[in-house]
Amino acid sequence: MPTHTDASAVMAVTPAPPDEATRHFAALLAYEADCWDVHDALANGPADFVLLDVRSAEAYAAGHVEGASSLPHRAISESTLAAFGDTSYVVYCAGPHCNGADRAALRLAELGRPVKKMIGGVTGWLEEGFTLVAGDAPAEQEME
C-alpha cells in the first residue's frame, strides 16, 4: 500500500480507491449485521431469520437476547438445524473477544445455510442499551 511520510497516522496508508472500498464494505454487510438492526427486526419485524446464541447453555441461561435460540456452536449439525427449517441465520456469542460466532457462521455456511454474524455479540448488545433475559432454553433448544 502506498504511504505518505508527511501525513497523519490515519492517512499514512492511502485509502483504497472508491471502487475497491465499495466491494469491501458491500461484502462486510453481506457477512455482518449490527445489534441495532437485529433488535429492530426482532421488535418491529420482519424477523426473517433465526437468531442463534451459540454460547454454552449455561451462558445462555445467565442472559441472552430475547427471541434467540440456544445452539452452542459445537452442536451445530444437520440434525440440530432441522427444527428451524429452511431459513437464514444470525449468530452471536459473547463479543468481539470471542470467536464462537465465527465458528458457528463457518459451520452454518459449510452446511449450506445463509448466515450473518451479529457484530459485537452480547457486549455490543449491552453497549447499545438493550437488555438480556435470563432463563434456560426450552428442552428442544438444548442441543449440546
Backbone hydrogen bonds, N-H to C=O, Kabsch-Sander energy under -0.5 kcal/mol:
donor,donor_aa,acceptor,acceptor_aa,energy
4,H,12,A,-1.7
5,T,3,T,-0.5
7,A,4,H,-1.0
12,A,8,S,-0.7
14,T,2,P,-2.2
14,T,12,A,-0.6
20,E,17,P,-0.7
21,A,17,P,-2.5
22,T,18,P,-2.5
23,R,19,D,-1.7
24,H,20,E,-2.4
25,F,21,A,-2.8
26,A,22,T,-2.2
27,A,23,R,-2.0
28,L,24,H,-2.1
29,L,25,F,-1.9
30,A,26,A,-1.1
30,A,27,A,-0.5
31,Y,27,A,-1.0
31,Y,28,L,-1.0
32,E,28,L,-2.0
33,A,117,K,-2.6
35,C,119,I,-0.5
38,V,34,D,-2.1
39,H,35,C,-2.9
40,D,36,W,-2.6
41,A,37,D,-2.3
42,L,38,V,-2.4
43,A,39,H,-2.7
44,N,40,D,-3.0
45,G,40,D,-0.6
45,G,41,A,-1.6
48,D,46,P,-1.3
50,V,88,S,-2.4
51,L,49,F,-0.5
52,L,50,V,-0.6
52,L,90,V,-3.2
53,D,51,L,-0.5
53,D,69,S,-3.1
54,V,52,L,-0.8
54,V,92,Y,-2.5
60,Y,56,S,-2.4
61,A,57,A,-2.3
62,A,58,E,-1.8
63,G,59,A,-1.3
63,G,60,Y,-0.6
64,H,133,V,-2.7
68,A,65,V,-2.3
69,S,51,L,-3.0
71,L,53,D,-2.5
71,L,69,S,-0.6
73,H,54,V,-2.2
75,A,72,P,-2.4
76,I,73,H,-1.1
81,L,77,S,-1.7
82,A,78,E,-1.0
84,F,81,L,-1.9
85,G,81,L,-0.6
85,G,82,A,-1.1
87,T,85,G,-0.9
89,Y,114,P,-2.1
90,V,50,V,-2.4
91,V,116,K,-2.3
92,Y,52,L,-2.0
98,C,95,G,-2.2
103,R,99,N,-2.4
104,A,100,G,-2.5
105,A,101,A,-2.8
106,L,102,D,-2.5
107,R,103,R,-2.3
108,L,104,A,-2.7
109,A,105,A,-2.6
110,E,106,L,-2.6
111,L,107,R,-1.6
112,G,109,A,-1.8
113,R,108,L,-2.7
116,K,89,Y,-1.9
117,K,31,Y,-2.5
118,M,91,V,-3.1
119,I,33,A,-2.2
119,I,117,K,-1.0
121,G,118,M,-1.5
122,V,93,C,-2.1
123,T,94,A,-2.2
123,T,120,G,-0.5
124,G,120,G,-2.6
125,W,121,G,-2.4
126,L,122,V,-2.6
127,E,123,T,-2.3
128,E,124,G,-1.7
129,G,126,L,-1.6
130,F,125,W,-1.8
133,V,64,H,-3.0
135,G,61,A,-2.8
141,Q,138,P,-2.3
142,E,138,P,-1.0
142,E,139,A,-0.7
143,M,141,Q,-1.6
